[in-house]
Every structure is written in C-alpha cells, then in structure tokens.
Amino acid sequence: MLDNLGETAGEKARERGKGKGETWGAQQVVSLAEGLPVRLVLVDDVFRPEVAGVDVARAIRSERVTQRVSEIAAIPEVRHWVNVQQRDAVQGHSRGVVVDGRDIGTVVFPDAPLKVFLTASPEERARRRLAERGATGGGGGGGDAELRREAEVLEARDRADSTRAVAPLRAAADAVVLDTTRLSLEQQVQAVVALARTRLPG
C-alpha cells in the first residue's frame, strides 16, 4: 500500500517538474514524500495511508496512479524509502501484522513466517478495481470497454514490474500461491486465515 503512496508522491513530483519545465531527481521525489508527509497511520488496528494528513486509500488505487506507478516504483531511492517506511510502520506489533505489496515477501519482509502470493485473472482484477471506484464495469452492468481498458492497464503494470531491475514483482520461493479468480473476498480471507493457523504459532 505504501508502495503506491510513494509513487503517488512521485507522480506529484513529476507533475510539478513538468509544470515548471524541470526534471525531478530521485531525492526530490523522496523529499516531497517526507515533506507532505506520506505515511501509514494505524487506526483501529488497520493501517490507513495518508498524504498531508488526508486519507488517500481510494485515491492511490485510481486509474491515474495505476498508469504511472511502475515508472516511479523503478527508482531505487524511492523503493528504499518506501521499504524503510513499511518496516518502521510494523515495528512494535508483537502480534504481527498483515501487509500487502508487490515485493513484500521478497524484499521488504523476506523473513516473514507466512507469505501468500495472491493472483487472479486480469479481467477479475480489473472488475474488482473498478468496483472499488464505483465504476460501471465493476458491477457487470455494461462497462465492458472500461473493464477491458482497466485489465490492459493492470497487465501493462505487471509486465513493467516483473521486468524491472529493482525489486521485481515475483512470488517468493517459500510463498503459497493462491489463485483468487473464483473466490469471494470472504473465501479469500478464510483461505489465508487457515494457512495462518497452520503455519503460525498460537
């Protein structure tokens, strides 16, 4: 999640740079994220993404961010900053936390006791993403073109993230791969909880 937050800050930096005819460097992107600030805040046992104190949980999953996220994610300095923020956010939680991200199990928390690599078809992922935004394609009500466009955007991001030199998208060697294409959200939760009860003490 914070991955997208860092990239949202990067997008803002790129926009500001273009608006002034400038090119923003990696450190300027990181400085912007620090200055806004970009943070994960624990609220009622759930991490909430905030930019300048504003809840941006919906905004970071917008089409605009999705289209630009891989560009910013490939910047080593940004990835390092994001990783540090995520590790700091989970410190002190003795009961453990659930964290999601494209390199969570391979780079950010390589020693996590349970890693689940969730997959789904591009079409199903697109339907879920549009449903989050309240778009017509997410409800199966005539938004076929929108659904196809969103699926193409997600596939393009997957290709970019899977082939980047820094922290590429891939399942950790010890991760459990779970295809959720035909699973409801409740079924997904049940499957992960069952794995946790099997793998984790207590």
N, C-alpha and C positions, 0 to 999 in steps of 0.2 A: 504493500500500500504506500509506504513512504517512498518507494521507488518512483511511483507516479508523481508524488509530491515534489520530489527533487526535480523531476523532469518538467513539472508544471512551472517551477521557478525558472528552469532553463528556457522554457518557452517564452516566459515573460522577458527574460534577458535578451533572447533573440529578437523579440518584437521591439523592445526598446532600442536595441542596437540598430536595427533596420530603419527604425523611425528617425534616427539621428545620422544615418549613413555610416554607422560604425560596425565593427565586428567585435562581438563579446568573446573574451577568452574564458577558459575553464574556471579560473579563480574568480572572475567577475560573477559567473553563474553561482558559484558556491557562496560568495559574499552576499549576493542578493538573497539566497535561501536563508542564510544566517540572519540577515538584517530584517527580513519581513516580519517575524521569523517563520520558517516552515518547521512544524513539529507534530509529533504524535502525542496526544494527551489522553491519559487514562480516565475514562468517565464511566462509572458504574460497571467496572470490570471489562470495558470494551475500549480499545484504542480508537480515538477519533482523530482524523487528520485535520490539521488546522493550518491556515496561512494567514498571518497577521491577526490571529485570534478568531478567525472565521472558519466555521465548519465547511469543509470542501469535499466531503465524502462523495457526493454526487458529481461535483464538477470534475474531479480527477478522472472519472470514467467517461467523460464526454467524448464525442467523436473528434473534436478539435485536439484534445490531448492525445488520444489514441493514435492519431495520424502522425504526431510529432515525437512521441515518446521514445522510439528507438534511436532517433538521432541524438537525443540528449543522454540516453542511457549508455551510449557507447563511449562517452567521455570518461576516462579513468578517474579524474579528480572528482567528478560528480558521483561516480559509483562508490568511491572511497568514502565520501562524505555521507552518502545515504547509508552505507553499511555501518558506519560509526553511530549514526543516529538510531538505527534499528537496534543495535546491540545495547546502547545506553538505555533505550526505552524499556527493555525487558529485564534490566538488572533489578535485583531485589525482589523478584516474584518467585518465591520458593516453591510455589505450587506449579510453576511452569506457565507457559503462555502458548497460544496458537497464533502463528504468524504465517502470512502468505506472501509470495513474491516469486519472481522468475529465477532467482539464484539463491533462494533462502537455504535450500538443503545442500547446495554445492559450495557456496562461498560464505554467506553470512553466518549460518549456523551449521557448519559441516559435521559437528559432533552431536547434533540433536538426536535424542533417543528414538524418535519416530518421525519418519519423513514420508509424506504421502504426495505423490505427483498426480494431480488431477488433470484429466484430459476430457475432451468432448469434441464432437464434430464441429467444424467451423460454423455450420448452419445453426446448430443448437446454441453455441456460444454467442452467436450474433443475436439469436432470439432472446436470450437471457439479458444481454447487454441492452437491447432496445427496450425490453420490459422494465429494466431499471430506470430508464429515462422516460418511461411512459409513452414510448413511440408506438405507432400503429403496427409496425412489423413485429413487435414483441408479443402482441396478443393474437397473432394469426388472423387478423382482420383486414386483409387486403394490402398489406405493406410488403409485397413480395420484392419489389425493386429495392426498397430500403433494406430489406433483410439481406439480399444478395450483396449490396454495396457494403454493408457492415461486415459480412463474412469475408469479403475481399480485403477489407482494411485489416481485420484481425489476422488473416493468413499472411498478409504482407509484413505485419509486425512480427509474426512468428518467424518468418524467413530471416528478417533482419536480425532479430535477437538470437536466433540459433547459430548464425554465422559470424557474429561479432567477435572480435579478438578478446574483449574484456568480459568476463563472467557470462559466457553464452548460456542461452536457455537450453537446459537438458535435465533429464532425471538423474538424481544421484544414484550411484551404483547400488546403494542399500535402500533406495526408496521403494515403496509399494506403489505401483502404477494403478490408478483407479479410473476407469472409463465411466464418466457420469452422463453420457449422452442420453441414456434412457432412464436415468434416476431422478426422482424428485429431490428437492432440497432436503426434505426430511429423510429420505433414503440415503442421501449422501452423508448427512450428519450421523445417522445410525451406523453406517459402514465405518466411518472414521473413529467413532466412539468405540466400536467393537475392536478395532485394531489397537486403540489406546489401552483398552482394558487387558488385551492380550500381551502387549509389549511393555507397558509401563508398570512399575511397582506401585502398590497402593491403590 
